[in-house]
Amino acid sequence: MTAEMLGTNVSWVIPVLIFVVFIYAHAKKIRIFETFVEGARDGLFMAARIVPYLIGIYVAVGVFRESGAIDILVNLLSPLLSLVGAPAEVLFLTIVRSLSGPAALGMMLEIFDTHGPDSFIGRLASTLIGSTDTTFYIIAVYFGSVGIRNTRYSIPVGLFADFASFLASVFIVRKMYL
C-alpha cells in the first residue's frame, strides 16, 4: 500500500465511523438528535460549573507570576539546579507548567527565541513540556467539576511526579545531547 493510498484511506476513517454510529443508533432505536442535544446541554452546564475554577487558576497564575514569587523561588533553588546541571530558566518553566499549560508553552517559545530549539535548554524545555503536567490546573478543573473539595494526596503526588519528570528530563537530555 503506498503512502498516497494510505492517506486516502485514513481520510475516510472518521466519516465511516460516524456512519457506523448512526447505523448502530438507528438499529437500537436511539433518537440520535435528541441524544445529541441532551449531551450538548449537559456539556454547557458542565462548562458553566468549571468556569469559576478556570478563572481562579488563571488569576492565581497571574498573581504568582507578577508578584515575583517565582523569581525568588528560582534564586533560592539555583544552587540546587547547578548540582543537577539544569539552567534556572527551566525551573521557572517547570513551576509555571504545574500551574498553566498555555503559559508554559509561551515560556518555552521565549526560550526558543532566546536560545534556539536545538540548544540544550531548548531541548530540555521541550522534554519538560512533554513529560510534566498541569497539576494545579487538573486539581482545580477536574476535581472542581465533579465537586471534590478534599484533594488529599493528589497535590503532593502530582508535584512529586512533576519533580521526578524534571530530574528525568535533565538526566535524559544531558545524556542524549551533551
C-alpha positions, 0 to 999 in steps of 0.5 A, spaced: 500 500 500 503 506 498 503 512 502 498 516 497 493 510 498 494 510 505 492 517 506 486 516 502 484 511 506 485 514 513 481 520 510 475 516 510 476 513 517 472 518 521 466 519 516 465 511 516 465 511 523 460 516 524 456 512 519 457 506 523 454 510 529 448 512 526 447 505 523 448 502 530 443 508 533 438 507 528 438 499 529 437 500 537 432 505 536 436 511 539 433 518 537 440 520 535 438 528 535 435 528 541 441 524 544 445 529 541 442 535 544 441 532 551 449 531 551 450 538 548 446 541 554 449 537 559 456 539 556 454 547 557 452 546 564 458 542 565 462 548 562 458 553 566 460 549 573 468 549 571 468 556 569 469 559 576 475 554 577 478 556 570 478 563 572 481 562 579 487 558 576 488 563 571 488 569 576 492 565 581 497 564 575 497 571 574 498 573 581 504 568 582 507 570 576 507 578 577 508 578 584 515 575 583 514 569 587 517 565 582 523 569 581 525 568 588 523 561 588 528 560 582 534 564 586 533 560 592 533 553 588 539 555 583 544 552 587 540 546 587 539 546 579 547 547 578 548 540 582 543 537 577 546 541 571 539 544 569 539 552 567 534 556 572 530 558 566 527 551 566 525 551 573 521 557 572 518 553 566 517 547 570 513 551 576 509 555 571 507 548 567 504 545 574 500 551 574 498 553 566 499 549 560 498 555 555 503 559 559 508 554 559 508 553 552 509 561 551 515 560 556 518 555 552 517 559 545 521 565 549 526 560 550 526 558 543 527 565 541 532 566 546 536 560 545 534 556 539 530 549 539 536 545 538 540 548 544 540 544 550 535 548 554 531 548 548 531 541 548 530 540 555 524 545 555 521 541 550 522 534 554 519 538 560 513 540 556 512 533 554 513 529 560 510 534 566 503 536 567 498 541 569 497 539 576 494 545 579 490 546 573 487 538 573 486 539 581 482 545 580 478 543 573 477 536 574 476 535 581 472 542 581 467 539 576 465 533 579 465 537 586 471 534 590 473 539 595 478 534 599 484 533 594 488 529 599 494 526 596 493 528 589 497 535 590 503 532 593 503 526 588 502 530 582 508 535 584 512 529 586 511 526 579 512 533 576 519 533 580 521 526 578 519 528 570 524 534 571 530 530 574 528 525 568 528 530 563 535 533 565 538 526 566 535 524 559 537 530 555 544 531 558 545 524 556 542 524 549 545 531 547 551 533 551 
